[in-house]
Amino acid sequence: MICTSGDKYCHYIALDAYKYFCNHHSGDTFSNKEIEVHYCDLTEDNVLGWCERVDEDSWLVTIHNALGYEEHFRTLFHEFTHVVQDIFGIKDEEIRESQAYQIEGTMYREMCDSLKSVP
């Protein structure tokens, strides 16, 4: 389950990214899990987003509120990857970031390619 803050534009992108991510991830990884996507100004933090585990079944994903289309999707895919890593107990920061950057790029390209093939 996902819930969001922010305007309609942010809500729909977060929802689309979540659906795409879930549809392309094996099994029922997100069943009974809650992800809240919160939008705010992260300029001073010098990041596009981050992910915090709230408890065993819920996460807070904070996203910068002024991202372009591509950055927005890529950042959400990156942070959703961290949720999966938490679920599977992957703790090594080097591995976490390496996987997240790889998956964000791959998923964004695949999503764009799939949209090109729609008549």
Backbone torsions as a table, in degrees:
resi	resn	phi	psi	omega
1	MET	NA	143.1	179.8
2	ILE	-130.1	142.7	171.4
3	CYS	-135.9	152.8	-174.0
4	THR	-135.5	158.2	166.6
5	SER	-109.3	178.2	176.6
6	GLY	98.1	-179.0	-177.3
7	ASP	-78.7	178.3	-178.4
8	LYS	-60.3	-39.5	179.2
9	TYR	-56.5	-50.3	179.7
10	CYS	-63.7	-43.0	-179.3
11	HIS	-59.0	-47.8	-176.9
12	TYR	-68.6	-36.8	176.8
13	ILE	-66.3	-45.0	179.1
14	ALA	-60.8	-42.8	179.7
15	LEU	-65.6	-44.7	178.1
16	ASP	-62.9	-43.4	179.6
17	ALA	-64.0	-41.7	179.2
18	TYR	-62.8	-47.6	179.4
19	LYS	-61.3	-45.0	-179.8
20	TYR	-62.6	-46.2	-179.5
21	PHE	-60.4	-46.9	-179.8
22	CYS	-63.0	-40.9	-179.4
23	ASN	-68.2	-19.6	-177.6
24	HIS	-112.7	17.1	176.9
25	HIS	-117.9	136.6	-173.6
26	SER	-69.1	146.6	173.9
27	GLY	70.6	-162.3	-178.1
28	ASP	-108.7	48.5	-175.7
29	THR	-51.2	-39.3	-175.2
30	PHE	-95.6	2.4	179.1
31	SER	-63.9	137.1	-178.3
32	ASN	62.8	22.0	176.6
33	LYS	-114.7	147.7	179.2
34	GLU	-122.6	130.1	177.1
35	ILE	-122.0	123.0	174.1
36	GLU	-104.9	125.7	177.7
37	VAL	-103.8	117.7	-177.4
38	HIS	-112.6	130.6	179.6
39	TYR	-104.1	133.0	176.3
40	CYS	-159.3	173.1	-179.8
41	ASP	-79.7	113.8	-180.0
42	LEU	-106.6	17.5	-177.2
43	THR	-54.7	-47.8	-178.2
44	GLU	-66.8	-25.2	179.9
45	ASP	-82.6	-13.7	178.6
46	ASN	58.2	38.8	176.3
47	VAL	-136.6	162.1	176.2
48	LEU	-93.0	-23.4	179.5
49	GLY	-179.5	170.0	173.3
50	TRP	-155.9	166.9	-175.8
51	CYS	-128.1	131.2	177.3
52	GLU	-124.6	132.6	174.4
53	ARG	-81.8	123.5	-178.8
54	VAL	-86.5	-46.9	175.0
55	ASP	-155.3	-167.5	-174.7
56	GLU	-56.2	-32.7	-173.4
57	ASP	-122.5	13.7	-179.5
58	SER	-145.3	148.9	-177.9
59	TRP	-135.2	149.5	171.3
60	LEU	-112.0	118.9	176.5
61	VAL	-106.8	119.2	179.9
62	THR	-103.6	128.8	-175.4
63	ILE	-126.1	139.8	176.0
64	HIS	-61.4	137.7	-172.4
65	ASN	-86.0	9.0	-179.5
66	ALA	-134.4	52.2	179.7
67	LEU	-98.5	147.2	171.8
68	GLY	-73.2	172.6	-175.9
69	TYR	-53.9	-55.2	-176.8
70	GLU	-64.2	-48.9	179.2
71	GLU	-58.0	-37.1	-178.4
72	HIS	-62.7	-52.9	179.3
73	PHE	-63.2	-45.9	-178.0
74	ARG	-61.2	-41.8	-179.9
75	THR	-65.6	-41.7	176.8
76	LEU	-63.0	-45.4	177.6
77	PHE	-59.4	-40.4	179.3
78	HIS	-61.2	-49.1	-177.4
79	GLU	-71.0	-35.9	175.7
80	PHE	-63.3	-32.6	176.0
81	THR	-63.1	-39.0	177.5
82	HIS	-64.4	-34.4	175.6
83	VAL	-60.8	-48.2	179.4
84	VAL	-60.8	-42.3	179.2
85	GLN	-61.2	-40.1	176.4
86	ASP	-62.0	-44.0	-179.4
87	ILE	-59.2	-40.5	-178.0
88	PHE	-92.4	5.3	173.7
89	GLY	75.1	24.7	177.6
90	ILE	-82.0	114.9	-172.3
91	LYS	-112.7	-21.2	-178.1
92	ASP	-64.6	118.2	-174.6
93	GLU	-62.8	-37.3	178.3
94	GLU	-62.3	-46.6	179.0
95	ILE	-64.5	-44.4	-179.0
96	ARG	-57.2	-49.9	-177.2
97	GLU	-70.0	-40.7	178.9
98	SER	-59.6	-48.9	178.5
99	GLN	-62.4	-44.7	-176.8
100	ALA	-62.7	-42.7	178.4
101	TYR	-66.4	-39.2	178.8
102	GLN	-64.8	-47.8	-176.6
103	ILE	-67.4	-39.8	-179.9
104	GLU	-60.1	-43.1	-179.9
105	GLY	-67.6	-45.6	-179.7
106	THR	-63.0	-46.8	-177.8
107	MET	-65.4	-39.5	-179.8
108	TYR	-64.6	-45.0	178.6
109	ARG	-62.2	-45.1	179.9
110	GLU	-63.2	-40.1	178.8
111	MET	-63.5	-45.7	179.1
112	CYS	-63.0	-41.9	177.9
113	ASP	-62.5	-38.9	-179.9
114	SER	-67.6	-33.1	177.9
115	LEU	-70.7	-31.2	178.2
116	LYS	-68.2	-28.6	-176.5
117	SER	-86.8	-3.6	178.2
118	VAL	-79.6	127.8	-177.6
119	PRO	-68.1	NA	NA
